[in-house]
Amino acid sequence: MVGCLACTPGAGSSRQAIHEGVIPATQYMSTERIGAIVYDGADPADDPRWHLSGAHTRAEYDRWCRHACGMACLQMVLDHRDGHTPPLLELLHGCRSYGGYVEDDDGEIKGLYYAPFAAYVREVHGLHADVHPYLAVAEIPGLLADGHLVMASVHKEIRRPDLPAPGRGGHLVLVTGHDHGLIHLNNPSGHTPDARRACLPIDVFETFFGGRGIAVRTRQI
């Protein structure tokens, strides 16, 4: 079921908007194992819930789950709109068929590519997605207030915002709200409940933000 959008009118970064009820989804099926995977070198293939991803084999899950942050964001968007979502790897391979992921001659996986992703979600899932190759953090509150959820490129270490950002971009999170200078986000690779559903000062978020993203509209407001 689609959640509520609580919006306080305004302009620029002063606009307040919270998309309520967006349930976090993760790119790893067992949330309690995420810390061990991302920090201790644990093998995702050992996840006892790997089959919930829609993978046919452990090896398939192991190969693709590290690249599936964007598909976990898409799961959140679809679940927010419809109350249900296809499995993670079903979405990934669908997006891959549109060129959203590419394997080079050495087998290295490249992607998520934004323009093919936008075409995929429009044609297959009926979502309107605007690609923002250059996105200022000050533009995000307005996008949220206009009825979008924002897939934002951030450094993966946004999981630990109390530490200095080691870089910007490379990992996708779903920004769900802005409220009095705070950014609300769901992180597909969050290793704790607070990391999976986080609320950060916008200036802290900006230190991890890569300045690009995809705004996905689920409904008119």
Protein Blocks (a to p, Z undefined) as FASTA:
>chain_A
ZZdddddddehjllccddehiacddfbfblmlmmmmmmnopafklpmklmmnopabfklm
mmmmmmmmmmmmmmmmmmmmnopacdfklmmmmmmmnopaccdfkopacdddfklmmmmm
mmmnopacdddfbacfklmmmmmmnopacdddddfklmmmmbccfbeehiacddfbdeeh
iacdddfkbcbfklmpccddfklmmmmpgoiacdddfbdZZ
